[in-house]
Amino acid sequence: MEKTRIKAFLKNNKMLLGKEFELTDRKSGESNHNFIIKSRGEKYVLRVSKNVSRRSRLQEEGKALEFLEENGVKEIPEKEWFGETEIGAVLIETYVGNEDLEKGDFTDEELRKSAKLLAEIHLTPIKKYNNFFNTEKEDKASLREIYATEYKKWSERPYREYLEIAEETDERVEKAYEKQEQLFEDVPDIKVSQRPVHGDLGFNVRRSGEKIFFVDWEYFTAGYPGHDIVYFFEHEGLSMGQRELFLEEYRKHRELGEEFEENRERYRKFLAFNDAVWAVKRIERGVGDEKKMRGIFEDRIGQLEDLHGGLSG
């Protein structure tokens, strides 16, 4: 979406950020266009969905920010306004952080702050989530059911799409999917805690001075907290030492169930497969930097080779 359309929208809706504003930057994420705006001595992020079918995501993000603020979580953006407009669904929120944390760029202190913040979010009782969102999530849920209802489709659907668009499929992807199917079969039917979770904590951590913030809350939900942690580990590419430091700090504020250690390896396999299919689909469709996508694909296939002990048979 062009800056001119955003400027016109803000001029026509002066009550949002005032008459005087400066549009300083534009970034396109996977799902949204993000515009950085200065107004009234403050900075804001204006988010517009790229796809009509995903409009509800921004509304859900706005509700998530309201819920977290109501429950005293401070290191997050604050919702300013949400509405369905002539340019689509628009969410305006306060800007946090002066720069993104780059892969492998975490200091030990930043990891500890990230762990403390995530534990704080995961400590929020499920009852508060249910009351705010008018749901009936249980305090404990079956891990097998979580994988079956929330994760299996995340692997199956993109894999089927890949088979449809690829002129010649990579047999390593097909073998990895067979392993993925077995992974779901082997998930134990045990009860695990459900709590509010970020749901997409990869590359969504920001630094501002001495503070750490979490942003992009459109996948916020109630789920298994252990998966938030592993998602963060994998997508930020943390070293084993960094992971253990994070867990040491996290456990000072919130306990992890006994199942976490076994399940973290299972979830790593799930994530590696999904990332591999995501990258290879983009290669097939000619979306994004092919060299970068090829690098991600080969890296994740290599992970799957290691995690599964090979993709033969």
C-alpha positions as CSV (number, residue, x, y, z in Angstrom):
1,M,0.0,0.0,0.0
2,E,1.3,3.4,-1.0
3,K,2.2,6.1,1.5
4,T,0.0,8.6,-0.4
5,R,-3.1,6.5,0.5
6,I,-2.2,6.4,4.2
7,K,-1.6,10.2,4.2
8,A,-4.9,10.8,2.6
9,F,-6.6,8.5,5.1
10,L,-5.1,10.3,8.1
11,K,-5.9,13.7,6.6
12,N,-9.5,12.6,6.2
13,N,-9.6,11.3,9.8
14,K,-7.9,14.0,11.8
15,M,-9.4,12.9,15.0
16,L,-7.0,9.8,15.0
17,L,-3.6,11.4,15.1
18,G,-4.3,15.1,14.7
19,K,-3.8,17.5,11.8
20,E,0.0,17.5,11.9
21,F,1.8,14.2,11.3
22,E,4.9,12.9,9.6
23,L,4.9,9.5,7.9
24,T,8.5,8.4,8.4
25,D,8.7,4.8,7.3
26,R,6.9,1.9,5.7
27,K,7.6,-1.8,6.2
28,S,5.8,-4.8,4.8
29,G,5.5,-7.9,7.0
30,E,4.1,-11.3,6.0
31,S,0.5,-10.2,6.7
32,N,0.4,-6.5,7.1
33,H,1.8,-3.2,5.9
34,N,3.3,-1.2,8.8
35,F,3.6,2.6,8.7
36,I,5.6,4.5,11.3
37,I,4.0,7.9,12.0
38,K,5.1,10.8,14.2
39,S,2.4,13.0,15.7
40,R,1.9,15.1,18.8
41,G,5.5,14.4,19.9
42,E,4.9,10.6,19.9
43,K,5.5,7.8,17.5
44,Y,2.8,5.3,16.3
45,V,2.5,2.2,14.1
46,L,-0.4,2.1,11.7
47,R,-1.0,-1.5,10.6
48,V,-3.1,-2.4,7.5
49,S,-3.9,-5.9,6.5
50,K,-2.6,-7.0,3.1
51,N,-5.4,-9.6,2.6
52,V,-9.1,-9.1,3.1
53,S,-9.5,-12.6,4.5
54,R,-7.1,-11.8,7.3
55,R,-8.7,-8.6,8.5
56,S,-9.9,-10.1,11.7
57,R,-6.3,-10.6,12.8
58,L,-5.8,-6.9,13.4
59,Q,-9.0,-6.7,15.4
60,E,-7.8,-9.7,17.4
61,E,-4.5,-8.0,18.0
62,G,-6.2,-4.9,19.2
63,K,-8.2,-7.0,21.7
64,A,-5.1,-8.7,22.8
65,L,-3.4,-5.4,23.6
66,E,-6.5,-4.3,25.6
67,F,-6.4,-7.6,27.6
68,L,-2.7,-7.4,28.4
69,E,-2.9,-3.8,29.4
70,E,-5.8,-4.6,31.6
71,N,-3.7,-7.3,33.3
72,G,-0.8,-5.0,33.9
73,V,1.6,-6.1,31.2
74,K,3.6,-3.0,30.4
75,E,6.3,-4.0,27.8
76,I,3.9,-4.1,24.9
77,P,2.4,-1.6,22.4
78,E,-0.8,0.2,23.5
79,K,-3.8,0.1,21.3
80,E,-4.8,3.6,20.1
81,W,-7.6,2.8,17.6
82,F,-9.0,0.0,15.4
83,G,-11.6,0.3,12.7
84,E,-12.8,-1.0,9.3
85,T,-12.1,1.8,6.9
86,E,-12.0,2.6,3.2
87,I,-8.5,1.3,3.0
88,G,-9.2,-1.9,4.9
89,A,-8.9,-2.9,8.6
90,V,-6.6,-0.4,10.4
91,L,-5.0,-0.7,13.8
92,I,-3.0,2.1,15.3
93,E,-0.8,1.4,18.3
94,T,2.0,3.1,20.1
95,Y,5.6,2.6,18.8
96,V,8.0,0.7,21.0
97,G,11.7,0.1,20.6
98,N,14.3,2.1,18.7
99,E,15.6,-1.0,16.8
100,D,14.9,-4.6,16.2
101,L,17.0,-7.3,17.9
102,E,18.9,-9.1,15.2
103,K,19.5,-12.8,15.1
104,G,22.1,-13.8,17.7
105,D,22.3,-10.3,19.0
106,F,20.8,-10.9,22.5
107,T,22.9,-10.0,25.5
108,D,22.5,-12.2,28.6
109,E,20.6,-9.4,30.4
110,E,18.2,-9.0,27.4
111,L,17.5,-12.7,27.5
112,R,16.8,-12.6,31.2
113,K,14.4,-9.7,30.6
114,S,12.7,-11.5,27.8
115,A,12.3,-14.6,30.0
116,K,10.8,-12.6,32.8
117,L,8.3,-10.9,30.5
118,L,7.2,-14.1,28.9
119,A,6.8,-15.8,32.3
120,E,4.7,-12.8,33.5
121,I,2.4,-13.2,30.5
122,H,2.2,-17.0,31.0
123,L,1.3,-16.5,34.7
124,T,-2.0,-14.8,33.8
125,P,-4.8,-17.2,34.9
126,I,-6.8,-18.8,32.2
127,K,-10.0,-17.6,34.0
128,K,-9.1,-14.0,33.2
129,Y,-8.6,-14.9,29.5
130,N,-12.0,-16.6,29.5
131,N,-13.8,-13.7,31.1
132,F,-12.3,-11.2,28.8
133,F,-12.8,-13.1,25.5
134,N,-15.9,-14.9,26.5
135,T,-14.4,-18.4,26.0
136,E,-14.3,-21.6,28.0
137,K,-10.7,-22.7,27.7
138,E,-9.6,-25.2,30.4
139,D,-6.8,-24.7,32.8
140,K,-5.4,-28.0,31.6
141,A,-5.7,-29.5,28.1
142,S,-4.5,-32.7,26.3
143,L,-1.2,-32.2,24.6
144,R,-2.3,-34.7,21.9
145,E,-5.5,-32.7,21.4
146,I,-3.5,-29.4,21.1
147,Y,-1.3,-30.9,18.4
148,A,-4.3,-32.5,16.6
149,T,-6.5,-29.5,16.5
150,E,-4.1,-26.6,16.4
151,Y,-0.9,-27.9,14.8
152,K,-1.6,-30.8,12.4
153,K,-3.5,-28.6,9.9
154,W,-0.5,-26.1,10.0
155,S,1.6,-28.8,8.5
156,E,-0.9,-30.6,6.3
157,R,-2.4,-27.7,4.5
158,P,0.8,-26.0,3.4
159,Y,2.3,-29.4,2.4
160,R,-0.8,-30.1,0.1
161,E,-0.4,-26.6,-1.4
162,Y,3.2,-27.3,-2.1
163,L,2.4,-30.6,-3.9
164,E,-0.2,-28.7,-6.0
165,I,2.2,-25.9,-7.1
166,A,5.5,-27.7,-7.5
167,E,6.4,-28.8,-11.0
168,E,8.8,-31.3,-9.5
169,T,8.6,-31.9,-5.7
170,D,11.7,-32.4,-3.5
171,E,11.6,-36.0,-2.2
172,R,13.1,-34.8,1.1
173,V,10.0,-32.7,1.8
174,E,7.8,-35.8,1.1
175,K,9.9,-37.9,3.4
176,A,9.9,-35.2,6.1
177,Y,6.1,-35.1,5.9
178,E,5.9,-38.8,6.5
179,K,8.0,-38.2,9.6
180,Q,5.7,-35.3,10.6
181,E,2.7,-37.6,10.4
182,Q,4.4,-40.1,12.7
183,L,5.3,-37.2,15.0
184,F,1.6,-36.4,15.5
185,E,0.8,-40.1,16.2
186,D,3.4,-40.2,18.9
187,V,2.2,-37.2,20.9
188,P,1.3,-38.5,24.4
189,D,-2.2,-38.0,25.8
190,I,-1.1,-36.0,28.9
191,K,-2.6,-32.9,30.4
192,V,-0.6,-29.6,30.2
193,S,-1.2,-26.1,31.3
194,Q,-3.0,-23.6,29.1
195,R,-2.3,-19.9,29.5
196,P,-2.3,-16.7,27.4
197,V,0.5,-17.0,24.8
198,H,2.0,-14.7,22.2
199,G,1.8,-17.3,19.5
200,D,4.4,-15.8,17.1
201,L,7.4,-14.9,19.2
202,G,10.0,-15.0,16.4
203,F,11.6,-11.7,15.4
204,N,9.0,-9.8,17.5
205,V,11.2,-8.8,20.3
206,R,12.3,-5.2,20.4
207,R,14.9,-3.3,22.5
208,S,14.5,0.3,23.6
209,G,17.2,1.6,25.9
210,E,17.3,-0.9,28.8
211,K,13.8,-2.3,28.2
212,I,12.6,-5.3,26.2
213,F,9.2,-5.2,24.4
214,F,7.1,-7.9,22.6
215,V,5.2,-6.7,19.5
216,D,2.9,-8.1,16.8
217,W,0.2,-9.8,18.9
218,E,-2.1,-10.9,16.1
219,Y,-1.7,-14.6,16.9
220,F,-2.3,-14.1,20.7
221,T,-4.4,-16.9,22.1
222,A,-4.7,-19.4,25.0
223,G,-2.4,-22.3,24.5
224,Y,0.6,-24.3,25.8
225,P,3.3,-21.9,27.1
226,G,6.2,-24.3,26.3
227,H,5.6,-23.8,22.6
228,D,6.0,-20.0,23.0
229,I,9.4,-20.7,24.5
230,V,10.6,-23.1,21.8
231,Y,9.2,-20.9,19.0
232,F,11.3,-18.1,20.4
233,F,14.4,-20.3,20.6
234,E,14.2,-21.6,17.1
235,H,13.2,-18.5,15.2
236,E,15.8,-16.3,17.0
237,G,18.5,-19.0,16.5
238,L,19.6,-19.0,20.1
239,S,22.6,-21.0,21.1
240,M,22.2,-23.9,23.6
241,G,23.9,-21.7,26.3
242,Q,21.4,-18.9,25.6
243,R,18.5,-21.3,25.8
244,E,19.5,-22.6,29.1
245,L,20.1,-19.1,30.5
246,F,16.6,-18.1,29.3
247,L,15.1,-21.2,31.0
248,E,17.0,-20.6,34.2
249,E,15.5,-17.1,34.5
250,Y,12.0,-18.2,33.3
251,R,11.9,-20.8,36.0
252,K,12.6,-18.2,38.7
253,H,9.2,-16.7,37.9
254,R,7.1,-19.7,36.6
255,E,7.5,-23.4,36.7
256,L,7.6,-25.6,33.6
257,G,5.9,-29.0,33.6
258,E,7.9,-32.2,33.5
259,E,6.8,-32.8,29.9
260,F,8.6,-29.7,28.6
261,E,12.1,-31.2,28.0
262,E,10.7,-34.1,25.9
263,N,8.2,-32.0,24.1
264,R,10.6,-29.2,23.2
265,E,12.4,-31.6,20.7
266,R,9.1,-32.7,19.2
267,Y,8.0,-29.1,18.7
268,R,11.4,-28.3,17.1
269,K,10.6,-30.9,14.5
270,F,7.2,-29.5,13.9
271,L,8.6,-26.0,13.4
272,A,11.5,-27.0,11.2
273,F,9.1,-28.8,8.8
274,N,6.7,-25.9,8.6
275,D,9.5,-23.4,8.0
276,A,10.9,-25.7,5.2
277,V,7.5,-25.9,3.5
278,W,7.0,-22.1,3.9
279,A,10.3,-21.4,2.2
280,V,10.0,-23.9,-0.6
281,K,6.5,-22.6,-1.4
282,R,7.8,-19.1,-1.8
283,I,10.6,-20.4,-4.1
284,E,8.0,-22.2,-6.3
285,R,5.9,-19.0,-6.4
286,G,8.8,-16.7,-7.0
287,V,8.0,-14.7,-3.9
288,G,10.8,-13.0,-1.9
289,D,14.5,-13.3,-2.3
290,E,15.1,-16.8,-3.9
291,K,18.6,-17.1,-2.5
292,K,17.4,-16.3,1.0
293,M,14.5,-18.7,0.7
294,R,16.7,-21.4,-0.6
295,G,19.0,-20.9,2.4
296,I,16.2,-21.1,4.9
297,F,14.9,-24.3,3.1
298,E,18.2,-26.1,3.1
299,D,18.9,-25.1,6.7
300,R,15.5,-26.4,7.9
301,I,15.9,-29.6,5.8
302,G,19.3,-30.1,7.5
303,Q,17.7,-29.6,10.9
304,L,15.1,-32.3,10.0
305,E,17.8,-34.6,8.9
306,D,19.5,-34.2,12.3
307,L,16.3,-34.2,14.4
308,H,14.8,-37.3,12.7
309,G,18.1,-39.2,12.3
310,G,17.8,-39.0,8.5
311,L,15.0,-38.7,6.0
312,S,15.5,-42.1,4.3
313,G,12.8,-44.8,4.4
